């Protein structure tokens, strides 16, 4: 029986307060020399991924990691090896990165790389870094279309750049009209609008992508074009999202909410337990959450929070 050997790796995404992140080039003598990647290295016997991360970044670039949150886990097969990469967001460190192994470093802006080529295992991470900590879901059902569009204008002016247009109470024609109004309003702000479950409409109207409800996720056999996320509640749905190669998921319900009264809740402990199993996409918590829950969501390994009512308050 042929059992694939997996090399376990820890990689650090150094992130400045401005949002810029660090890439390093692979030194001469290593596979893919000259390609760009997130700094890190192999786990040694008995090491945890965090221990390996701290050791490798100190050896490679002379920094001391002080704050690192586990983020994504990516399994990727190269011609020479299959690797399981444990990615950490490193937001606090001591020292300035120095090229101890002859590599080059470059600070990059999410979505606007200036270096090339980048190792293919890093592609989901680069997309994930473009996502916000707070993902807004629309709330036309409670506010009414006119009031919500007015509120959307205000939020766009304040910096909103990601939106899931979820209005299940609308029929197909009314939803399409709202989508057209929303896309027209958001166009000049370069806001990424994802239509809820409307894969064909998203393509026809030029939306950034689609957000799949859990039931539709399980029935989907091919990843839709553009950005694609989904609502999930358990391991089965998380695994399906991983199989399709989605960009993010929204996991809940975390706390009791008006949207799903009486629903069972995961709480942060249940959220952390599911997230810690290691997934190749950012995971948002949802259900009764506000921006004040961001710290707890990220401490549990999440990307942040998704919000419906709280996004428009």
Backbone as CSV, one residue per row, in Angstrom:
resi,resn,N_x,N_y,N_z,CA_x,CA_y,CA_z,C_x,C_y,C_z
1,UNK,0.859,-1.201,0.000,0.000,0.000,0.000,0.889,1.243,0.000
2,UNK,0.582,2.178,-0.880,1.368,3.400,-1.001,0.814,4.482,-0.082
3,UNK,1.556,4.796,0.972,1.128,5.821,1.916,1.952,7.080,1.690
4,UNK,1.291,8.176,1.346,1.990,9.423,1.066,2.566,10.007,2.348
5,UNK,3.856,10.281,2.310,4.494,10.932,3.452,4.162,12.425,3.423
6,UNK,3.747,12.946,4.545,3.389,14.362,4.636,4.430,15.099,5.470
7,UNK,4.955,16.172,4.920,5.893,17.026,5.641,5.112,18.145,6.314
8,UNK,5.243,18.247,7.630,4.509,19.257,8.384,5.344,20.539,8.491
9,UNK,4.703,21.651,8.156,5.392,22.941,8.069,4.597,24.002,8.836
10,UNK,5.316,24.918,9.471,4.694,26.100,10.078,5.131,27.321,9.283
11,UNK,4.191,28.197,8.958,4.498,29.400,8.180,3.867,30.614,8.843
12,UNK,4.599,31.719,8.825,4.126,32.931,9.482,3.782,34.032,8.497
13,UNK,2.613,34.634,8.699,2.195,35.792,7.897,2.397,37.019,8.775
14,UNK,3.533,37.684,8.610,3.813,38.888,9.388,2.955,40.020,8.837
15,UNK,2.137,40.612,9.697,1.196,41.644,9.263,1.450,42.930,10.033
16,UNK,1.696,44.005,9.298,1.873,45.324,9.903,0.508,45.942,10.220
17,UNK,0.475,46.947,11.111,-0.798,47.625,11.405,-1.490,48.173,10.154
18,UNK,-0.714,48.510,9.116,-1.285,49.030,7.869,-1.982,47.947,7.056
19,UNK,-1.755,46.668,7.418,-2.320,45.560,6.662,-1.338,44.909,5.706
20,UNK,-0.177,45.539,5.483,0.830,44.940,4.617,1.373,43.666,5.252
21,UNK,1.740,42.700,4.405,2.262,41.431,4.897,3.584,41.114,4.195
22,UNK,4.361,40.209,4.791,5.710,39.935,4.315,5.779,38.630,3.536
23,UNK,6.421,38.677,2.362,6.783,37.489,1.608,8.300,37.402,1.520
24,UNK,8.808,36.176,1.469,10.237,35.970,1.315,10.510,35.076,0.117
25,UNK,11.658,35.262,-0.514,12.029,34.408,-1.647,12.749,33.166,-1.129
26,UNK,12.602,32.065,-1.841,13.287,30.834,-1.455,14.750,30.899,-1.888
27,UNK,15.677,30.547,-0.984,17.112,30.672,-1.282,17.571,29.689,-2.360
28,UNK,18.728,29.982,-2.934,19.353,29.067,-3.887,19.634,27.736,-3.208
29,UNK,19.483,26.660,-3.971,19.759,25.338,-3.443,18.531,24.618,-2.931
30,UNK,17.412,25.336,-2.769,16.165,24.713,-2.332,15.238,24.535,-3.533
31,UNK,14.305,23.561,-3.479,13.319,23.454,-4.556,12.570,24.784,-4.729
32,UNK,12.281,25.111,-5.958,11.577,26.359,-6.285,12.371,27.592,-5.839
33,UNK,13.678,27.542,-5.951,14.522,28.694,-5.591,14.078,29.932,-6.367
34,UNK,13.983,31.049,-5.658,13.563,32.305,-6.272,12.066,32.544,-6.232
35,UNK,11.270,31.505,-5.961,9.833,31.692,-5.810,9.562,32.340,-4.456
36,UNK,8.404,32.978,-4.348,8.058,33.704,-3.123,7.088,32.894,-2.272
37,UNK,7.217,33.066,-0.953,6.394,32.305,-0.019,6.333,33.045,1.313
38,UNK,5.513,32.522,2.223,5.494,33.026,3.593,6.594,32.311,4.370
39,UNK,7.386,33.038,5.148,8.522,32.428,5.849,8.075,31.360,6.843
40,UNK,8.921,30.361,7.003,8.633,29.279,7.941,9.502,28.086,7.654
41,UNK,9.108,26.926,8.194,9.909,25.731,7.955,9.291,24.502,8.587
42,UNK,10.001,23.385,8.460,9.503,22.091,8.902,9.475,21.978,10.430
43,UNK,8.485,21.224,10.916,8.438,20.888,12.335,9.494,19.836,12.638
44,UNK,10.203,20.018,13.747,11.128,19.005,14.220,10.397,18.058,15.160
45,UNK,11.008,16.931,15.456,10.373,15.937,16.322,9.957,16.555,17.652
46,UNK,8.677,16.343,18.010,8.184,16.822,19.289,7.737,18.271,19.306
47,UNK,7.916,18.986,18.195,7.529,20.396,18.156,6.051,20.562,17.824
48,UNK,5.430,21.562,18.429,4.117,22.002,17.987,4.312,22.951,16.818
49,UNK,3.269,23.196,16.011,3.411,24.169,14.927,3.852,25.552,15.436
50,UNK,3.328,25.980,16.581,3.714,27.296,17.102,5.179,27.311,17.524
51,UNK,5.641,26.242,18.161,7.057,26.163,18.539,7.948,26.238,17.309
52,UNK,7.574,25.491,16.270,8.362,25.488,15.039,8.363,26.865,14.385
53,UNK,7.206,27.520,14.395,7.119,28.857,13.810,8.098,29.807,14.491
54,UNK,8.079,29.827,15.821,8.953,30.736,16.563,10.425,30.433,16.291
55,UNK,10.779,29.141,16.286,12.169,28.767,16.031,12.595,29.145,14.617
56,UNK,11.774,28.801,13.624,12.132,29.049,12.235,12.273,30.546,11.928
57,UNK,11.350,31.346,12.424,11.419,32.771,12.121,12.611,33.427,12.822
58,UNK,12.996,32.877,13.969,14.190,33.400,14.634,15.439,32.997,13.853
59,UNK,15.479,31.750,13.378,16.646,31.283,12.629,16.729,31.937,11.256
60,UNK,15.604,32.077,10.569,15.591,32.586,9.201,15.784,34.086,9.111
61,UNK,15.201,34.814,10.082,15.195,36.273,9.931,15.500,37.022,11.227
62,UNK,15.804,36.311,12.291,16.274,36.966,13.505,15.225,37.688,14.315
63,UNK,13.944,37.348,14.133,12.909,38.016,14.918,12.404,37.095,16.019
64,UNK,11.821,37.695,17.048,11.206,36.945,18.135,9.699,37.144,18.067
65,UNK,8.977,36.073,17.786,7.520,36.145,17.671,6.903,36.310,19.056
66,UNK,6.018,37.310,19.203,5.349,37.536,20.480,3.857,37.234,20.423
67,UNK,3.208,37.530,19.300,1.776,37.252,19.157,1.524,36.586,17.812
68,UNK,0.998,35.359,17.856,0.702,34.614,16.631,-0.589,33.827,16.824
69,UNK,-1.535,34.016,15.909,-2.805,33.305,15.966,-2.864,32.260,14.858
70,UNK,-3.212,31.001,15.187,-3.400,30.006,14.117,-4.510,30.463,13.180
71,UNK,-4.320,30.240,11.881,-5.289,30.753,10.921,-5.775,29.669,9.972
72,UNK,-4.981,29.324,8.951,-5.412,28.343,7.959,-4.467,27.151,7.937
73,UNK,-4.988,26.008,7.474,-4.170,24.818,7.259,-4.361,24.388,5.806
74,UNK,-3.259,24.281,5.094,-3.315,23.956,3.670,-2.470,22.712,3.403
75,UNK,-3.072,21.700,2.781,-2.332,20.514,2.344,-2.135,20.619,0.841
76,UNK,-0.875,20.505,0.409,-0.588,20.719,-1.013,0.474,19.710,-1.453
77,UNK,0.284,19.144,-2.648,1.235,18.180,-3.186,2.047,18.810,-4.314
78,UNK,3.352,18.945,-4.058,4.310,19.370,-5.079,4.905,18.112,-5.720
79,UNK,5.612,18.256,-6.844,6.265,17.076,-7.432,7.238,16.388,-6.479
80,UNK,7.859,17.172,-5.581,8.889,16.598,-4.712,8.378,16.235,-3.319
81,UNK,7.166,16.696,-2.938,6.702,16.441,-1.574,5.252,16.864,-1.406
82,UNK,4.587,16.229,-0.429,3.271,16.683,0.029,3.470,17.379,1.373
83,UNK,2.969,18.601,1.480,3.197,19.391,2.686,1.866,19.761,3.334
84,UNK,1.886,19.791,4.645,0.751,20.302,5.416,1.242,21.572,6.097
85,UNK,0.734,22.706,5.625,1.201,24.004,6.085,0.244,24.577,7.122
86,UNK,0.764,24.845,8.293,0.000,25.509,9.348,0.352,26.993,9.316
87,UNK,-0.589,27.814,8.866,-0.339,29.248,8.732,-0.789,29.990,9.992
88,UNK,0.060,30.902,10.444,-0.238,31.745,11.591,-0.214,33.210,11.160
89,UNK,-1.129,33.998,11.695,-1.040,35.452,11.560,-0.164,35.973,12.695
90,UNK,0.942,36.581,12.339,1.886,37.113,13.319,1.721,38.628,13.345
91,UNK,1.220,39.145,14.443,0.905,40.577,14.521,1.809,41.346,15.467
92,UNK,2.665,40.632,16.185,3.575,41.316,17.106,4.876,40.531,17.198
93,UNK,5.990,41.202,16.956,7.293,40.552,17.017,8.357,41.587,17.383
94,UNK,9.484,41.080,17.842,10.618,41.928,18.197,11.717,41.751,17.153
95,UNK,12.313,42.880,16.743,13.392,42.847,15.762,12.900,43.124,14.361
96,UNK,13.863,43.443,13.481,13.564,43.673,12.074,13.997,42.462,11.271
97,UNK,13.173,41.980,10.349,13.549,40.807,9.556,14.867,41.012,8.814
98,UNK,15.777,40.061,8.985,17.077,40.074,8.318,17.232,38.784,7.508
99,UNK,17.805,38.880,6.304,17.916,37.692,5.435,19.068,36.779,5.855
100,UNK,18.862,35.967,6.882,19.915,35.100,7.396,20.286,33.965,6.438
101,UNK,19.418,33.669,5.452,19.679,32.565,4.531,19.842,33.040,3.088
102,UNK,20.103,34.329,2.907,20.320,34.874,1.573,19.054,35.140,0.790
103,UNK,17.917,35.072,1.462,16.655,35.324,0.781,16.370,36.829,0.687
104,UNK,15.379,37.182,-0.124,14.918,38.572,-0.201,13.559,38.664,0.490
105,UNK,13.242,39.846,1.023,11.944,40.085,1.643,11.233,41.219,0.919
106,UNK,9.906,41.161,0.900,9.123,42.233,0.275,7.799,42.371,1.005
107,UNK,7.492,43.590,1.476,6.191,43.867,2.091,5.179,44.087,0.977
108,UNK,4.022,43.444,1.122,3.018,43.445,0.071,1.664,43.943,0.576
109,UNK,0.876,44.483,-0.344,-0.485,44.932,-0.055,-1.449,43.848,-0.521
110,UNK,-2.417,43.433,0.316,-3.370,42.404,-0.112,-4.043,42.756,-1.434
111,UNK,-4.020,41.811,-2.365,-4.665,42.017,-3.655,-3.848,42.803,-4.653
112,UNK,-2.612,43.183,-4.307,-1.790,44.000,-5.208,-0.326,43.581,-5.107
113,UNK,-0.039,42.320,-5.436,1.329,41.815,-5.322,2.265,42.491,-6.322
114,UNK,3.501,42.687,-5.898,4.526,43.251,-6.774,5.652,42.251,-7.023
115,UNK,5.525,41.029,-6.488,6.542,40.001,-6.691,5.910,38.782,-7.359
116,UNK,6.766,38.013,-8.038,6.278,36.862,-8.785,7.477,35.988,-9.155
117,UNK,7.296,34.651,-9.233,6.090,33.868,-8.948,5.968,33.534,-7.464
118,UNK,4.748,33.217,-7.042,4.468,32.826,-5.661,4.141,31.334,-5.652
119,UNK,4.647,30.617,-4.648,4.355,29.184,-4.559,2.848,28.941,-4.572
120,UNK,2.388,27.964,-5.361,0.938,27.757,-5.518,0.211,27.405,-4.230
121,UNK,0.882,26.803,-3.266,0.222,26.477,-1.996,-0.219,27.721,-1.244
122,UNK,0.314,28.881,-1.620,-0.004,30.118,-0.923,-1.205,30.864,-1.502
123,UNK,-1.727,30.391,-2.636,-2.811,31.117,-3.307,-4.040,31.337,-2.416
124,UNK,-4.560,30.305,-1.709,-5.721,30.553,-0.838,-5.425,31.557,0.270
125,UNK,-4.183,31.581,0.730,-3.816,32.506,1.801,-3.821,33.927,1.269
126,UNK,-3.313,34.120,0.061,-3.294,35.455,-0.536,-4.712,35.974,-0.749
127,UNK,-5.632,35.104,-1.135,-7.026,35.523,-1.291,-7.637,35.822,0.076
128,UNK,-7.332,34.968,1.044,-7.875,35.168,2.382,-7.450,36.485,3.015
129,UNK,-6.248,36.938,2.693,-5.754,38.195,3.267,-6.508,39.413,2.744
130,UNK,-7.268,39.242,1.665,-8.060,40.351,1.136,-9.398,40.505,1.863
131,UNK,-9.779,39.482,2.636,-11.079,39.510,3.303,-11.028,40.372,4.565
132,UNK,-12.158,41.012,4.907,-12.193,41.909,6.069,-12.404,41.132,7.361
133,UNK,-12.158,41.755,8.513,-12.469,41.098,9.786,-13.968,41.040,10.071
134,UNK,-14.733,41.984,9.526,-16.181,41.996,9.717,-16.859,41.906,8.357
135,UNK,-17.628,40.839,8.150,-18.334,40.621,6.890,-19.798,41.004,7.072
136,UNK,-20.246,41.966,6.285,-21.608,42.495,6.424,-22.596,41.725,5.567
137,UNK,-23.722,41.360,6.171,-24.867,40.805,5.459,-25.948,41.891,5.416
138,UNK,-26.668,41.982,4.316,-27.697,43.003,4.158,-28.857,42.768,5.125
139,UNK,-29.656,43.824,5.353,-30.797,43.711,6.266,-31.998,44.502,5.764
140,UNK,-32.342,44.271,4.492,-33.509,44.922,3.899,-34.792,44.461,4.571
141,UNK,-34.825,43.222,5.017,-36.047,42.657,5.603,-36.554,43.492,6.765
142,UNK,-35.667,44.046,7.564,-36.083,44.833,8.730,-36.077,46.329,8.463
143,UNK,-35.116,46.797,7.665,-34.979,48.236,7.456,-35.821,48.768,6.306
144,UNK,-36.183,47.907,5.361,-36.842,48.363,4.137,-35.783,48.745,3.115
145,UNK,-36.110,48.600,1.837,-35.120,48.796,0.779,-34.551,50.208,0.761
146,UNK,-35.419,51.232,0.833,-34.940,52.608,0.733,-34.035,52.978,1.902
147,UNK,-34.468,52.622,3.112,-33.665,52.955,4.296,-32.341,52.191,4.280
148,UNK,-32.391,50.935,3.840,-31.146,50.160,3.820,-30.171,50.695,2.779
149,UNK,-30.661,51.057,1.601,-29.782,51.607,0.573,-29.150,52.920,1.033
150,UNK,-29.904,53.704,1.785,-29.346,54.942,2.353,-28.244,54.607,3.360
151,UNK,-28.524,53.620,4.200,-27.524,53.189,5.176,-26.298,52.596,4.484
152,UNK,-26.520,51.877,3.396,-25.411,51.308,2.634,-24.507,52.407,2.092
153,UNK,-25.106,53.465,1.589,-24.318,54.588,1.092,-23.412,55.143,2.186
154,UNK,-23.967,55.277,3.373,-23.181,55.787,4.507,-22.040,54.835,4.844
155,UNK,-22.323,53.545,4.860,-21.296,52.556,5.197,-20.209,52.492,4.126
156,UNK,-20.591,52.658,2.871,-19.606,52.670,1.793,-18.656,53.859,1.956
157,UNK,-19.194,54.989,2.295,-18.370,56.167,2.512,-17.431,55.991,3.701
158,UNK,-17.840,55.133,4.645,-17.028,54.872,5.829,-16.020,53.747,5.611
159,UNK,-16.060,53.091,4.423,-15.046,52.098,4.115,-15.523,50.676,3.891
160,UNK,-16.839,50.426,3.883,-17.338,49.069,3.646,-16.935,48.613,2.243
161,UNK,-16.300,47.438,2.160,-15.838,46.941,0.859,-16.240,45.496,0.588
162,UNK,-16.979,44.867,1.516,-17.458,43.498,1.308,-18.894,43.405,1.796
163,UNK,-19.754,42.785,0.994,-21.170,42.699,1.336,-21.778,41.428,0.770
164,UNK,-22.527,40.712,1.606,-23.337,39.583,1.136,-24.787,40.057,1.082
165,UNK,-25.378,40.004,-0.099,-26.766,40.454,-0.284,-27.688,39.261,-0.039
166,UNK,-28.160,39.138,1.210,-28.993,38.002,1.599,-30.384,38.497,1.984
167,UNK,-31.356,38.226,1.138,-32.738,38.645,1.407,-33.695,37.537,0.988
168,UNK,-33.760,36.442,1.753,-34.562,35.280,1.349,-36.063,35.548,1.278
169,UNK,-36.526,36.654,1.869,-37.958,36.961,1.829,-38.398,37.494,0.466
170,UNK,-37.450,37.882,-0.394,-37.787,38.463,-1.688,-37.961,37.380,-2.749
171,UNK,-38.893,37.617,-3.673,-39.006,36.707,-4.807,-37.860,37.000,-5.780
172,UNK,-37.710,36.152,-6.789,-36.560,36.242,-7.692,-36.486,37.596,-8.410
173,UNK,-37.638,38.125,-8.831,-37.641,39.391,-9.562,-37.250,40.547,-8.640
174,UNK,-37.828,40.567,-7.445,-37.513,41.639,-6.495,-36.053,41.577,-6.066
175,UNK,-35.538,40.358,-5.895,-34.131,40.216,-5.498,-33.212,40.717,-6.610
176,UNK,-33.535,40.392,-7.851,-32.720,40.849,-8.980,-32.709,42.369,-9.069
177,UNK,-33.860,42.990,-8.829,-33.934,44.460,-8.856,-33.069,45.055,-7.750
178,UNK,-33.153,44.480,-6.559,-32.332,44.962,-5.443,-30.849,44.757,-5.738
179,UNK,-30.503,43.631,-6.333,-29.105,43.361,-6.673,-28.583,44.392,-7.662
180,UNK,-29.385,44.743,-8.658,-28.965,45.746,-9.632,-28.759,47.104,-8.974
181,UNK,-29.680,47.497,-8.082,-29.529,48.762,-7.361,-28.264,48.747,-6.494
182,UNK,-28.041,47.625,-5.813,-26.889,47.516,-4.917,-25.583,47.578,-5.695
183,UNK,-25.517,46.871,-6.809,-24.291,46.864,-7.611,-24.017,48.229,-8.221
184,UNK,-25.063,48.922,-8.619,-24.882,50.273,-9.163,-24.341,51.218,-8.088
185,UNK,-24.854,51.079,-6.866,-24.444,51.963,-5.771,-23.015,51.671,-5.323
186,UNK,-22.633,50.400,-5.323,-21.328,50.014,-4.785,-20.198,50.110,-5.810
187,UNK,-20.534,50.231,-7.087,-19.521,50.157,-8.149,-18.396,51.180,-7.970
188,UNK,-18.749,52.413,-7.665,-17.726,53.462,-7.568,-16.864,53.329,-6.318
189,UNK,-17.254,52.433,-5.410,-16.478,52.230,-4.180,-15.642,50.941,-4.239
190,UNK,-15.685,50.243,-5.376,-14.967,48.970,-5.509,-15.335,48.008,-4.388
191,UNK,-16.612,47.985,-4.043,-17.102,47.082,-3.003,-17.442,45.728,-3.626
192,UNK,-16.976,44.671,-3.008,-17.240,43.324,-3.489,-18.601,42.846,-2.981
193,UNK,-19.540,42.691,-3.887,-20.886,42.241,-3.530,-21.041,40.782,-3.934
194,UNK,-21.433,39.943,-2.974,-21.693,38.534,-3.226,-23.193,38.296,-3.123
195,UNK,-23.773,37.705,-4.160,-25.198,37.411,-4.152,-25.442,36.100,-3.419
196,UNK,-26.544,36.025,-2.708,-26.833,34.879,-1.849,-27.514,33.771,-2.628
197,UNK,-26.761,32.728,-2.943,-27.320,31.567,-3.627,-27.617,31.756,-5.098
198,UNK,-27.475,32.966,-5.607,-27.882,33.276,-6.985,-26.668,33.205,-7.909
199,UNK,-26.215,32.009,-8.184,-24.991,31.822,-8.971,-25.120,32.397,-10.372
200,UNK,-26.209,32.091,-11.053,-26.392,32.588,-12.426,-26.526,34.104,-12.444
201,UNK,-27.309,34.653,-11.505,-27.472,36.108,-11.448,-26.151,36.804,-11.156
202,UNK,-25.348,36.224,-10.291,-24.059,36.834,-9.960,-23.205,36.977,-11.217
203,UNK,-23.212,35.961,-12.041,-22.430,36.000,-13.284,-23.036,37.003,-14.267
204,UNK,-24.344,36.980,-14.400,-25.014,37.859,-15.372,-24.889,39.334,-14.997
205,UNK,-24.986,39.639,-13.705,-24.983,41.032,-13.261,-23.586,41.564,-12.969
206,UNK,-22.586,40.689,-12.999,-21.223,41.141,-12.754,-20.897,41.328,-11.285
207,UNK,-21.560,40.574,-10.406,-21.222,40.622,-8.983,-19.859,39.977,-8.762
208,UNK,-19.270,40.257,-7.593,-17.943,39.709,-7.302,-17.975,38.206,-7.113
209,UNK,-19.149,37.675,-6.733,-19.243,36.245,-6.519,-20.547,35.865,-5.871
210,UNK,-20.521,34.748,-5.153,-21.749,34.208,-4.591,-21.471,33.633,-3.211
211,UNK,-22.494,33.721,-2.350,-22.458,33.087,-1.030,-23.523,32.001,-1.020
212,UNK,-23.101,30.753,-0.721,-24.008,29.613,-0.794,-24.612,29.300,0.572
213,UNK,-25.949,29.183,0.664,-26.541,28.636,1.889,-26.126,27.173,2.026
214,UNK,-26.187,26.639,3.246,-25.672,25.298,3.508,-26.302,24.237,2.622
215,UNK,-27.617,24.291,2.437,-28.299,23.283,1.629,-27.778,23.299,0.190
216,UNK,-27.596,24.479,-0.359,-27.083,24.588,-1.725,-25.621,24.155,-1.796
217,UNK,-24.866,24.466,-0.760,-23.468,24.037,-0.703,-23.353,22.532,-0.873
218,UNK,-24.154,21.778,-0.134,-24.068,20.322,-0.170,-24.469,19.749,-1.520
219,UNK,-25.252,20.494,-2.292,-25.698,20.022,-3.607,-24.781,20.485,-4.741
220,UNK,-23.815,21.339,-4.417,-22.935,21.904,-5.438,-21.798,20.941,-5.760
221,UNK,-21.565,20.724,-7.060,-20.510,19.799,-7.487,-19.302,20.515,-8.077
222,UNK,-19.470,21.787,-8.437,-18.359,22.545,-9.011,-18.367,23.949,-8.440
223,UNK,-17.216,24.425,-8.035,-17.103,25.745,-7.444,-17.559,26.820,-8.433
224,UNK,-18.454,27.731,-8.024,-18.866,28.828,-8.909,-17.695,29.778,-9.194
225,UNK,-17.835,30.556,-10.261,-16.810,31.531,-10.627,-16.755,32.668,-9.609
226,UNK,-15.642,33.373,-9.602,-15.491,34.543,-8.734,-15.275,34.147,-7.289
227,UNK,-15.472,35.108,-6.394,-15.375,34.818,-4.973,-16.532,33.918,-4.561
228,UNK,-16.255,32.996,-3.663,-17.321,32.092,-3.242,-17.140,31.704,-1.783
229,UNK,-18.205,31.928,-1.002,-18.234,31.532,0.394,-19.493,30.748,0.667
230,UNK,-19.660,30.314,1.917,-20.839,29.520,2.248,-21.142,29.612,3.729
231,UNK,-22.382,29.332,4.077,-22.799,29.182,5.471,-22.661,27.718,5.857
232,UNK,-22.050,27.453,7.015,-21.848,26.072,7.460,-22.182,25.978,8.947
233,UNK,-22.426,24.720,9.376,-22.816,24.503,10.765,-22.110,23.317,11.407
234,UNK,-21.426,22.498,10.605,-20.847,21.263,11.125,-19.683,20.811,10.258
235,UNK,-19.062,19.697,10.664,-17.885,19.174,9.963,-18.213,18.762,8.536
236,UNK,-19.387,18.180,8.328,-19.766,17.739,6.983,-19.789,18.910,6.012
237,UNK,-20.371,20.005,6.431,-20.453,21.187,5.560,-19.091,21.863,5.411
238,UNK,-18.292,21.876,6.471,-16.928,22.408,6.366,-16.115,21.594,5.359
239,UNK,-16.248,20.274,5.418,-15.502,19.406,4.508,-15.932,19.624,3.062
240,UNK,-17.226,19.845,2.841,-17.712,20.114,1.484,-17.141,21.431,0.967
241,UNK,-17.082,22.440,1.814,-16.502,23.724,1.414,-15.034,23.566,1.052
242,UNK,-14.312,22.731,1.797,-12.904,22.473,1.500,-12.758,21.724,0.175
243,UNK,-13.630,20.766,-0.054,-13.600,19.995,-1.304,-13.781,20.904,-2.513
244,UNK,-14.655,21.907,-2.392,-14.927,22.824,-3.504,-13.883,23.929,-3.627
245,UNK,-13.048,24.084,-2.603,-12.039,25.144,-2.637,-12.624,26.529,-2.457
246,UNK,-13.564,26.683,-1.520,-14.196,27.986,-1.302,-13.226,28.966,-0.655
247,UNK,-13.575,30.250,-0.740,-12.702,31.309,-0.238,-12.867,31.566,1.254
248,UNK,-14.041,31.293,1.794,-14.305,31.511,3.215,-15.584,30.778,3.575
249,UNK,-15.831,30.613,4.877,-17.133,30.129,5.335,-17.573,30.955,6.530
250,UNK,-18.869,30.911,6.775,-19.481,31.570,7.928,-20.067,30.462,8.792
251,UNK,-19.576,30.328,10.018,-19.913,29.212,10.889,-20.723,29.685,12.088
252,UNK,-21.843,29.042,12.343,-22.661,29.417,13.483,-23.706,28.343,13.761
253,UNK,-24.573,28.655,14.674,-24.796,29.955,15.311,-23.983,30.027,16.616
254,UNK,-23.332,31.176,16.867,-22.485,31.304,18.044,-23.301,31.672,19.278
255,UNK,-24.129,32.707,19.172,-24.960,33.165,20.282,-26.423,33.215,19.833
256,UNK,-27.357,33.241,20.760,-28.762,33.409,20.365,-28.946,34.690,19.546
257,UNK,-29.788,34.621,18.523,-30.005,35.796,17.676,-31.469,35.897,17.292
258,UNK,-31.884,37.095,16.911,-33.259,37.319,16.475,-33.547,36.624,15.149
259,UNK,-32.499,36.427,14.333,-32.687,35.802,13.020,-33.032,34.325,13.142
260,UNK,-32.483,33.676,14.183,-32.721,32.235,14.362,-33.107,31.959,15.810
261,UNK,-34.277,32.444,16.227,-34.683,32.254,17.629,-34.855,30.774,17.974
262,UNK,-34.327,30.384,19.112,-34.478,29.005,19.566,-33.500,28.027,18.956
263,UNK,-32.638,28.484,18.025,-31.669,27.577,17.407,-30.589,27.188,18.409
264,UNK,-30.058,25.974,18.247,-28.928,25.555,19.078,-27.722,26.426,18.765
265,UNK,-26.932,26.709,19.778,-25.769,27.574,19.596,-24.478,26.800,19.846
266,UNK,-23.415,27.200,19.113,-22.105,26.588,19.294,-21.363,27.179,20.479
267,UNK,-21.558,28.501,20.689,-20.705,29.198,21.645,-19.285,29.268,21.097
268,UNK,-18.432,30.037,21.746,-17.063,30.165,21.258,-16.284,28.869,21.438
269,UNK,-16.636,28.078,22.449,-15.940,26.809,22.654,-16.200,25.852,21.495
270,UNK,-17.460,25.748,21.077,-17.792,24.886,19.942,-17.200,25.406,18.644
271,UNK,-17.199,26.715,18.470,-16.594,27.340,17.291,-15.106,27.001,17.230
272,UNK,-14.409,27.192,18.350,-12.969,26.935,18.404,-12.662,25.467,18.125
273,UNK,-13.498,24.581,18.641,-13.276,23.154,18.438,-13.340,22.777,16.963
274,UNK,-14.310,23.345,16.237,-14.434,23.063,14.811,-13.316,23.730,14.010
275,UNK,-13.012,24.978,14.334,-11.970,25.702,13.604,-10.615,25.026,13.770
276,UNK,-10.334,24.524,14.967,-9.014,23.967,15.274,-8.716,22.679,14.519
277,UNK,-9.706,22.106,13.849,-9.458,20.895,13.074,-8.648,21.171,11.814
278,UNK,-8.506,22.463,11.462,-7.632,22.854,10.369,-8.321,22.861,9.021
279,UNK,-8.576,24.061,8.487,-9.289,24.207,7.213,-8.544,25.188,6.323
280,UNK,-8.645,25.035,4.993,-7.864,25.870,4.083,-8.522,27.193,3.705
281,UNK,-9.413,27.696,4.556,-10.089,28.960,4.265,-10.356,29.694,5.584
282,UNK,-10.499,31.021,5.519,-10.871,31.788,6.715,-12.293,31.436,7.154
283,UNK,-12.511,31.463,8.468,-13.819,31.113,9.026,-14.335,32.262,9.885
284,UNK,-15.532,32.737,9.556,-16.192,33.776,10.339,-17.172,33.135,11.324
285,UNK,-17.294,33.722,12.504,-18.377,33.361,13.392,-19.599,34.202,13.055
286,UNK,-20.790,33.634,13.259,-22.030,34.376,12.998,-23.086,33.966,14.020
287,UNK,-23.988,34.875,14.288,-25.094,34.604,15.203,-25.004,35.438,16.457
288,UNK,-25.736,36.556,16.482,-25.761,37.406,17.659,-24.462,38.136,17.933
289,UNK,-23.645,38.363,16.907,-22.315,38.948,17.100,-22.245,40.393,16.608
290,UNK,-21.306,41.131,17.187,-21.009,42.501,16.783,-19.500,42.644,16.644
291,UNK,-19.064,43.848,16.277,-17.624,44.097,16.153,-16.894,43.912,17.487
292,UNK,-17.618,43.975,18.596,-16.989,43.782,19.900,-16.627,42.316,20.150
293,UNK,-17.101,41.418,19.270,-16.757,39.999,19.378,-15.542,39.632,18.533
294,UNK,-14.950,40.597,17.845,-13.838,40.315,16.943,-12.662,39.661,17.658
295,UNK,-12.297,40.207,18.797,-11.128,39.693,19.515,-11.322,38.234,19.881
296,UNK,-12.516,37.896,20.377,-12.776,36.524,20.782,-12.812,35.592,19.568
297,UNK,-13.373,36.070,18.467,-13.423,35.251,17.254,-12.021,34.954,16.746
298,UNK,-11.167,35.959,16.728,-9.810,35.769,16.223,-8.961,34.956,17.184
299,UNK,-9.202,35.087,18.472,-8.484,34.276,19.450,-8.816,32.802,19.285
300,UNK,-10.030,32.520,18.764,-10.454,31.135,18.530,-9.990,30.614,17.173
301,UNK,-9.193,31.405,16.463,-8.679,30.979,15.166,-9.504,31.437,13.991
302,UNK,-10.539,32.256,14.239,-11.409,32.722,13.168,-10.870,33.950,12.458
303,UNK,-11.447,34.227,11.298,-11.128,35.433,10.542,-11.718,36.663,11.211
304,UNK,-12.904,36.486,11.806,-13.611,37.601,12.421,-15.067,37.234,12.594
305,UNK,-15.952,38.211,12.417,-17.374,37.953,12.599,-18.155,38.406,11.366
306,UNK,-19.255,37.710,11.116,-20.228,38.126,10.111,-21.438,38.658,10.859
307,UNK,-21.995,39.758,10.371,-23.072,40.419,11.106,-24.168,40.871,10.164
308,UNK,-25.409,40.760,10.631,-26.567,41.227,9.880,-27.052,42.539,10.502
309,UNK,-27.701,42.483,11.645,-28.197,43.718,12.259,-27.057,44.649,12.691
310,UNK,-26.048,44.079,13.323,-24.972,44.898,13.886,-24.192,45.643,12.820
311,UNK,-24.213,45.129,11.586,-23.468,45.788,10.503,-24.084,47.113,10.104
312,UNK,-25.355,47.329,10.471,-26.055,48.533,10.012,-26.457,49.446,11.152
313,UNK,-25.972,49.173,12.334,-26.274,50.031,13.486,-25.313,51.200,13.522
